[in-house]
Amino acid sequence: MVGPYVIMAIVLFLLALMILASPLPEINTDGEESAETSLSKNKSSVFQFPHLLLGAVCIFVYVGAEVMAGDAIGPYGKAMGISLDETKNFTSYTLWSMVVGYIIGIFTIPKYIKQENALKISALVGIVFSVLAFLTTGYISILFIALLGLSNALMWPAIFPLAIDGLGRFTKIGSALLIMGIAGGAIIPQIYGYLSEIISFQSAFFYCIVPCYLFIWYYAVKGFRAGKG
């Protein structure tokens, strides 16, 4: 498991250097914005932005799905009768696919593909891989769960900009609200653990993760426009 984390650290460090060297303007979120370009006019609360609130839910389910794909893959394989010597390495497979996704995102978003389109594609790919994991068994099923890392990798850099778009002076507190959505990574796996004691691991995984991707797809198609007229 050490290798993928090292690769991700290197990729993120290089990305940080690229951002540092790029001529990006400073964003003044405290300044007044023109009425023609800001959704924040006549707004008195961050809760008056439906696309932000839906974005927070989207972050919640996305992080839950990401943790599920990474942490639940080991117990999932063990429940299928695969030995511990093999299942202990399964998380690294998910991480490797996420690394590939990160690299794709760095070079494609938003230069070649819009954020909403990247999110839409990622959600659909996540649904397809989840269904295939449910319909197959053994190592093939494990492979599809590992590939969920690829679909999850592009979601954060797509959801966040869509959710804070047009917030104006509410951008900072809106960003804080989105960060709170990370709690989904702690709650959704607990729901999965509870369901897995009632039904099979495979069915529990399916019923937990597919609704997450369905909501993410809804946000990419329609939710990010909510309240924008």
DAURSUL-V830267 format. One record per pair of residues at least 12 apart in sequence whose ideal C-beta (glycine too) atoms are under 10 Angstrom apart, sorted by sequence separation. I is the first residue (numbers start at 1). J is the second residue. D is the distance in whole Angstrom. If there is no record, write none. Layout:
i | j | d
I | J | D
I | J | D
This chain:
i | j | d
39 | 51 | 9
74 | 86 | 9
75 | 87 | 8
77 | 89 | 10
78 | 90 | 9
132 | 144 | 5
133 | 145 | 5
163 | 175 | 9
192 | 204 | 6
195 | 207 | 6
196 | 208 | 9
39 | 52 | 10
74 | 87 | 5
77 | 90 | 5
105 | 118 | 7
131 | 144 | 9
132 | 145 | 9
133 | 146 | 9
164 | 177 | 9
191 | 204 | 9
192 | 205 | 6
195 | 208 | 7
73 | 87 | 8
74 | 88 | 6
76 | 90 | 8
104 | 118 | 9
129 | 143 | 9
130 | 144 | 7
133 | 147 | 9
160 | 174 | 10
163 | 177 | 9
164 | 178 | 7
194 | 208 | 10
74 | 89 | 9
75 | 90 | 9
129 | 144 | 5
130 | 145 | 8
132 | 147 | 9
133 | 148 | 8
160 | 175 | 8
163 | 178 | 6
192 | 207 | 9
193 | 208 | 10
73 | 89 | 10
74 | 90 | 5
128 | 144 | 9
129 | 145 | 7
191 | 207 | 9
192 | 208 | 4
73 | 90 | 4
74 | 91 | 6
105 | 122 | 9
129 | 146 | 9
130 | 147 | 10
191 | 208 | 6
192 | 209 | 8
72 | 90 | 10
73 | 91 | 6
129 | 147 | 5
130 | 148 | 7
160 | 178 | 6
163 | 181 | 9
190 | 208 | 10
71 | 90 | 10
72 | 91 | 9
73 | 92 | 10
128 | 147 | 9
129 | 148 | 5
159 | 178 | 8
160 | 179 | 9
189 | 208 | 8
70 | 90 | 9
71 | 91 | 7
73 | 93 | 7
74 | 94 | 10
129 | 149 | 10
188 | 208 | 6
70 | 91 | 5
73 | 94 | 6
101 | 122 | 8
126 | 147 | 9
129 | 150 | 8
130 | 151 | 9
160 | 181 | 10
188 | 209 | 8
69 | 91 | 9
70 | 92 | 9
72 | 94 | 10
125 | 147 | 8
126 | 148 | 6
129 | 151 | 6
156 | 178 | 10
159 | 181 | 9
70 | 93 | 10
71 | 94 | 9
125 | 148 | 8
128 | 151 | 9
188 | 211 | 10
69 | 93 | 10
70 | 94 | 5
101 | 125 | 10
126 | 150 | 9
127 | 151 | 9
188 | 212 | 7
69 | 94 | 5
70 | 95 | 7
125 | 150 | 7
126 | 151 | 4
68 | 94 | 10
69 | 95 | 10
122 | 148 | 10
125 | 151 | 4
126 | 152 | 7
156 | 182 | 10
124 | 151 | 8
125 | 152 | 10
66 | 94 | 9
69 | 97 | 9
70 | 98 | 8
122 | 150 | 8
123 | 151 | 7
184 | 212 | 8
69 | 98 | 9
122 | 151 | 5
123 | 152 | 10
125 | 154 | 9
126 | 155 | 8
121 | 151 | 8
122 | 152 | 7
122 | 153 | 8
123 | 154 | 10
66 | 98 | 8
97 | 129 | 10
122 | 154 | 5
123 | 155 | 8
121 | 154 | 8
122 | 155 | 5
119 | 154 | 7
123 | 158 | 10
118 | 154 | 5
119 | 155 | 6
122 | 158 | 7
118 | 155 | 8
119 | 156 | 10
121 | 158 | 9
122 | 159 | 10
119 | 157 | 9
120 | 158 | 9
115 | 154 | 9
118 | 157 | 8
119 | 158 | 4
118 | 158 | 5
119 | 159 | 6
113 | 154 | 9
117 | 158 | 9
118 | 159 | 10
115 | 157 | 7
116 | 158 | 7
115 | 158 | 4
116 | 159 | 10
119 | 162 | 7
114 | 158 | 9
115 | 159 | 8
109 | 154 | 7
113 | 158 | 9
115 | 160 | 9
116 | 161 | 10
97 | 143 | 10
101 | 147 | 10
104 | 150 | 8
108 | 154 | 8
115 | 161 | 5
116 | 162 | 6
100 | 147 | 10
101 | 148 | 10
102 | 149 | 10
110 | 157 | 9
115 | 162 | 6
94 | 142 | 10
97 | 145 | 10
98 | 146 | 10
101 | 149 | 7
102 | 150 | 10
105 | 153 | 6
109 | 157 | 6
110 | 158 | 9
114 | 162 | 10
90 | 139 | 10
93 | 142 | 8
97 | 146 | 6
100 | 149 | 8
101 | 150 | 5
104 | 153 | 7
105 | 154 | 5
109 | 158 | 7
93 | 143 | 8
96 | 146 | 8
97 | 147 | 6
98 | 148 | 9
99 | 149 | 8
100 | 150 | 6
101 | 151 | 7
103 | 153 | 9
104 | 154 | 7
105 | 155 | 9
115 | 165 | 9
94 | 145 | 7
95 | 146 | 9
97 | 148 | 8
98 | 149 | 4
99 | 150 | 9
101 | 152 | 7
102 | 153 | 5
105 | 156 | 9
106 | 157 | 9
110 | 161 | 8
90 | 142 | 6
93 | 145 | 9
94 | 146 | 5
97 | 149 | 4
98 | 150 | 7
101 | 153 | 2
102 | 154 | 8
105 | 157 | 6
109 | 161 | 9
86 | 139 | 9
90 | 143 | 10
93 | 146 | 4
94 | 147 | 8
96 | 149 | 7
97 | 150 | 4
98 | 151 | 9
100 | 153 | 7
101 | 154 | 6
105 | 158 | 8
92 | 146 | 9
93 | 147 | 9
94 | 148 | 7
95 | 149 | 6
96 | 150 | 9
97 | 151 | 9
98 | 152 | 6
99 | 153 | 8
101 | 155 | 9
102 | 156 | 10
87 | 142 | 9
90 | 145 | 8
91 | 146 | 9
94 | 149 | 4
97 | 152 | 9
98 | 153 | 5
102 | 157 | 9
81 | 137 | 10
82 | 138 | 8
86 | 142 | 9
90 | 146 | 7
93 | 149 | 8
94 | 150 | 9
97 | 153 | 8
98 | 154 | 10
163 | 219 | 9
62 | 119 | 9
69 | 126 | 9
76 | 133 | 9
80 | 137 | 7
81 | 138 | 8
82 | 139 | 8
145 | 202 | 10
159 | 216 | 8
162 | 219 | 8
65 | 123 | 10
80 | 138 | 6
91 | 149 | 10
94 | 152 | 8
95 | 153 | 10
155 | 213 | 10
158 | 216 | 9
162 | 220 | 8
80 | 139 | 9
165 | 224 | 8
62 | 122 | 9
66 | 126 | 10
69 | 129 | 9
73 | 133 | 10
82 | 142 | 7
145 | 205 | 8
159 | 219 | 7
163 | 223 | 9
165 | 225 | 10
58 | 119 | 8
62 | 123 | 9
65 | 126 | 7
69 | 130 | 9
77 | 138 | 9
80 | 141 | 7
141 | 202 | 7
148 | 209 | 8
152 | 213 | 9
155 | 216 | 7
158 | 219 | 10
159 | 220 | 8
162 | 223 | 9
163 | 224 | 7
166 | 227 | 9
68 | 130 | 10
77 | 139 | 8
80 | 142 | 8
151 | 213 | 8
158 | 220 | 7
162 | 224 | 4
166 | 228 | 7
161 | 224 | 9
162 | 225 | 9
165 | 228 | 8
62 | 126 | 9
69 | 133 | 10
77 | 141 | 8
141 | 205 | 9
145 | 209 | 9
152 | 216 | 10
155 | 219 | 10
159 | 223 | 10
58 | 123 | 10
65 | 130 | 9
76 | 141 | 8
77 | 142 | 5
137 | 202 | 8
148 | 213 | 9
151 | 216 | 9
155 | 220 | 9
159 | 224 | 8
4 | 70 | 10
76 | 142 | 7
136 | 202 | 9
158 | 224 | 9
135 | 202 | 10
73 | 141 | 10
74 | 142 | 10
77 | 145 | 9
134 | 202 | 6
1 | 70 | 10
73 | 142 | 7
76 | 145 | 6
133 | 202 | 8
134 | 203 | 7
134 | 205 | 7
135 | 206 | 9
73 | 145 | 5
133 | 205 | 7
134 | 206 | 4
72 | 145 | 8
73 | 146 | 7
133 | 206 | 7
134 | 207 | 9
69 | 144 | 10
70 | 145 | 9
73 | 148 | 9
130 | 205 | 8
131 | 206 | 8
134 | 209 | 9
69 | 145 | 6
70 | 146 | 9
73 | 149 | 9
130 | 206 | 6
133 | 209 | 9
134 | 210 | 8
68 | 145 | 9
69 | 146 | 8
133 | 210 | 10
69 | 147 | 9
70 | 148 | 9
130 | 208 | 10
69 | 148 | 4
70 | 149 | 7
130 | 209 | 5
131 | 210 | 7
68 | 148 | 8
69 | 149 | 6
129 | 209 | 9
130 | 210 | 5
69 | 150 | 10
130 | 211 | 10
66 | 148 | 8
69 | 151 | 9
70 | 152 | 9
127 | 209 | 9
130 | 212 | 9
131 | 213 | 10
65 | 148 | 7
66 | 149 | 8
69 | 152 | 6
126 | 209 | 8
127 | 210 | 6
130 | 213 | 6
68 | 152 | 9
126 | 210 | 8
127 | 211 | 10
129 | 213 | 9
130 | 214 | 10
66 | 151 | 10
67 | 152 | 10
127 | 212 | 10
128 | 213 | 9
65 | 151 | 9
66 | 152 | 4
126 | 212 | 8
127 | 213 | 5
1 | 88 | 8
4 | 91 | 8
5 | 92 | 9
8 | 95 | 7
15 | 102 | 8
65 | 152 | 6
66 | 153 | 9
126 | 213 | 4
127 | 214 | 7
1 | 89 | 8
4 | 92 | 5
7 | 95 | 8
8 | 96 | 10
11 | 99 | 7
15 | 103 | 10
18 | 106 | 8
125 | 213 | 9
126 | 214 | 9
1 | 90 | 10
3 | 92 | 7
4 | 93 | 9
7 | 96 | 8
10 | 99 | 10
63 | 152 | 9
66 | 155 | 8
123 | 212 | 9
124 | 213 | 8
127 | 216 | 9
1 | 91 | 6
2 | 92 | 9
4 | 94 | 8
5 | 95 | 7
8 | 98 | 7
12 | 102 | 8
15 | 105 | 10
62 | 152 | 7
65 | 155 | 8
66 | 156 | 8
123 | 213 | 5
124 | 214 | 10
126 | 216 | 7
127 | 217 | 7
1 | 92 | 5
4 | 95 | 3
7 | 98 | 10
8 | 99 | 6
11 | 102 | 6
15 | 106 | 6
122 | 213 | 9
123 | 214 | 8
126 | 217 | 8
3 | 95 | 8
4 | 96 | 5
7 | 99 | 5
11 | 103 | 6
14 | 106 | 9
63 | 155 | 9
123 | 215 | 8
124 | 216 | 9
3 | 96 | 8
4 | 97 | 9
6 | 99 | 10
7 | 100 | 10
62 | 155 | 5
63 | 156 | 8
123 | 216 | 4
124 | 217 | 6
1 | 95 | 7
4 | 98 | 8
5 | 99 | 9
8 | 102 | 7
12 | 106 | 10
61 | 155 | 10
62 | 156 | 7
122 | 216 | 7
123 | 217 | 4
4 | 99 | 6
7 | 102 | 9
11 | 106 | 7
122 | 217 | 9
123 | 218 | 8
3 | 99 | 9
7 | 103 | 9
59 | 155 | 9
62 | 158 | 9
63 | 159 | 10
120 | 216 | 9
121 | 217 | 10
123 | 219 | 8
124 | 220 | 9
58 | 155 | 8
59 | 156 | 8
62 | 159 | 6
119 | 216 | 7
120 | 217 | 6
123 | 220 | 6
119 | 217 | 8
120 | 218 | 10
122 | 220 | 8
123 | 221 | 9
120 | 219 | 9
121 | 220 | 8
58 | 158 | 10
59 | 159 | 6
119 | 219 | 7
120 | 220 | 4
58 | 159 | 5
59 | 160 | 8
119 | 220 | 4
120 | 221 | 6
58 | 160 | 10
118 | 220 | 8
119 | 221 | 9
56 | 159 | 9
116 | 219 | 9
117 | 220 | 8
55 | 159 | 6
58 | 162 | 9
59 | 163 | 7
116 | 220 | 5
119 | 223 | 10
54 | 159 | 10
55 | 160 | 8
58 | 163 | 7
115 | 220 | 9
116 | 221 | 8
119 | 224 | 8
55 | 161 | 10
57 | 163 | 10
114 | 220 | 10
116 | 222 | 10
55 | 162 | 6
56 | 163 | 7
116 | 223 | 10
54 | 162 | 10
55 | 163 | 3
116 | 224 | 6
54 | 163 | 8
55 | 164 | 8
115 | 224 | 8
116 | 225 | 9
52 | 162 | 9
53 | 163 | 9
55 | 165 | 9
51 | 162 | 7
52 | 163 | 5
51 | 163 | 6
52 | 164 | 7
51 | 164 | 9
52 | 165 | 9
49 | 163 | 9
51 | 165 | 7
52 | 166 | 9
71 | 185 | 9
49 | 164 | 9
51 | 166 | 8
52 | 167 | 7
67 | 182 | 10
70 | 185 | 10
49 | 165 | 9
51 | 167 | 9
66 | 182 | 10
68 | 184 | 10
72 | 188 | 10
76 | 192 | 10
49 | 166 | 8
64 | 181 | 9
67 | 184 | 8
68 | 185 | 9
72 | 189 | 6
75 | 192 | 9
79 | 196 | 8
49 | 167 | 6
52 | 170 | 8
56 | 174 | 9
59 | 177 | 9
60 | 178 | 9
63 | 181 | 7
64 | 182 | 9
66 | 184 | 9
67 | 185 | 4
71 | 189 | 6
75 | 193 | 9
49 | 168 | 10
52 | 171 | 10
55 | 174 | 8
59 | 178 | 5
62 | 181 | 8
63 | 182 | 5
64 | 183 | 9
65 | 184 | 8
66 | 185 | 7
67 | 186 | 8
70 | 189 | 10
58 | 178 | 9
59 | 179 | 8
60 | 180 | 8
61 | 181 | 8
62 | 182 | 9
63 | 183 | 8
64 | 184 | 4
65 | 185 | 9
67 | 187 | 10
68 | 188 | 6
72 | 192 | 6
76 | 196 | 9
80 | 200 | 10
46 | 167 | 7
49 | 170 | 7
52 | 173 | 10
53 | 174 | 10
56 | 177 | 5
59 | 180 | 8
60 | 181 | 4
63 | 184 | 4
64 | 185 | 6
67 | 188 | 7
68 | 189 | 6
71 | 192 | 10
72 | 193 | 9
75 | 196 | 8
79 | 200 | 7
80 | 201 | 8
48 | 170 | 9
52 | 174 | 5
55 | 177 | 9
56 | 178 | 5
59 | 181 | 3
60 | 182 | 8
62 | 184 | 7
63 | 185 | 4
64 | 186 | 8
66 | 188 | 10
67 | 189 | 5
79 | 201 | 4
80 | 202 | 8
43 | 166 | 10
46 | 169 | 10
47 | 170 | 10
51 | 174 | 10
52 | 175 | 9
55 | 178 | 6
56 | 179 | 9
58 | 181 | 7
59 | 182 | 7
60 | 183 | 7
61 | 184 | 6
62 | 185 | 9
63 | 186 | 9
64 | 187 | 7
65 | 188 | 7
68 | 191 | 10
78 | 201 | 9
79 | 202 | 8
43 | 167 | 9
46 | 170 | 5
53 | 177 | 8
56 | 180 | 7
57 | 181 | 7
59 | 183 | 9
60 | 184 | 4
63 | 187 | 9
64 | 188 | 3
65 | 189 | 10
68 | 192 | 6
72 | 196 | 9
77 | 201 | 9
41 | 166 | 10
43 | 168 | 8
45 | 170 | 8
46 | 171 | 9
49 | 174 | 7
52 | 177 | 7
53 | 178 | 10
56 | 181 | 5
59 | 184 | 7
60 | 185 | 9
63 | 188 | 8
64 | 189 | 7
67 | 192 | 9
76 | 201 | 5
79 | 204 | 10
39 | 165 | 8
40 | 166 | 7
43 | 169 | 9
44 | 170 | 10
46 | 172 | 9
52 | 178 | 8
55 | 181 | 8
58 | 184 | 9
59 | 185 | 10
61 | 187 | 10
62 | 188 | 10
64 | 190 | 10
75 | 201 | 7
76 | 202 | 7
79 | 205 | 10
39 | 166 | 4
40 | 167 | 6
41 | 168 | 8
43 | 170 | 7
46 | 173 | 5
47 | 174 | 10
57 | 184 | 9
60 | 187 | 8
61 | 188 | 7
64 | 191 | 8
38 | 166 | 6
39 | 167 | 7
40 | 168 | 3
45 | 173 | 9
46 | 174 | 5
49 | 177 | 10
56 | 184 | 10
60 | 188 | 8
64 | 192 | 9
76 | 204 | 9
37 | 166 | 8
38 | 167 | 8
39 | 168 | 7
40 | 169 | 6
46 | 175 | 10
72 | 201 | 8
76 | 205 | 6
38 | 168 | 4
40 | 170 | 6
46 | 176 | 9
47 | 177 | 9
75 | 205 | 10
37 | 168 | 9
38 | 169 | 8
39 | 170 | 9
40 | 171 | 9
46 | 177 | 6
38 | 170 | 10
72 | 204 | 9
73 | 205 | 9
33 | 166 | 9
72 | 205 | 6
33 | 167 | 10
34 | 168 | 10
40 | 174 | 10
29 | 164 | 9
33 | 168 | 5
32 | 168 | 8
33 | 169 | 8
69 | 205 | 9
72 | 208 | 9
31 | 168 | 9
32 | 169 | 8
68 | 205 | 7
72 | 209 | 9
29 | 167 | 8
30 | 168 | 10
31 | 169 | 8
29 | 168 | 7
30 | 169 | 6
29 | 169 | 6
68 | 208 | 6
69 | 209 | 7
28 | 169 | 10
29 | 170 | 8
30 | 171 | 9
68 | 209 | 5
29 | 171 | 4
30 | 172 | 8
28 | 171 | 10
29 | 172 | 6
65 | 208 | 8
66 | 209 | 10
27 | 171 | 8
29 | 173 | 10
64 | 208 | 8
65 | 209 | 5
68 | 212 | 8
4 | 149 | 9
8 | 153 | 10
29 | 174 | 9
64 | 209 | 8
65 | 210 | 9
29 | 175 | 9
65 | 211 | 9
66 | 212 | 9
61 | 208 | 10
64 | 211 | 10
65 | 212 | 4
61 | 209 | 9
64 | 212 | 6
65 | 213 | 6
63 | 212 | 9
61 | 211 | 7
62 | 212 | 7
65 | 215 | 10
61 | 212 | 4
62 | 213 | 9
65 | 216 | 8
60 | 212 | 9
61 | 213 | 8
61 | 214 | 9
62 | 215 | 9
58 | 212 | 9
61 | 215 | 5
62 | 216 | 6
60 | 215 | 9
61 | 216 | 6
58 | 215 | 7
59 | 216 | 10
62 | 219 | 9
57 | 215 | 7
58 | 216 | 6
61 | 219 | 9
57 | 216 | 10
58 | 217 | 10
58 | 218 | 9
59 | 219 | 10
54 | 215 | 9
57 | 218 | 10
58 | 219 | 4
57 | 219 | 8
58 | 220 | 9
54 | 218 | 8
55 | 219 | 7
54 | 219 | 6
58 | 223 | 7
57 | 223 | 8
58 | 224 | 8
51 | 219 | 9
54 | 222 | 9
55 | 223 | 8
54 | 223 | 4
55 | 224 | 7
53 | 223 | 9
54 | 224 | 7
51 | 222 | 10
54 | 225 | 10
55 | 226 | 9
51 | 223 | 7
52 | 224 | 10
54 | 226 | 6
50 | 223 | 8
51 | 224 | 5
53 | 226 | 8
54 | 227 | 9
50 | 224 | 10
51 | 225 | 7
52 | 226 | 9
53 | 227 | 9
50 | 225 | 9
51 | 226 | 5
52 | 227 | 8
50 | 226 | 4
51 | 227 | 6
49 | 226 | 9
50 | 227 | 4
51 | 228 | 6
49 | 227 | 6
50 | 228 | 8
48 | 227 | 8
49 | 228 | 9
43 | 227 | 10
39 | 227 | 7
39 | 228 | 6
39 | 229 | 9
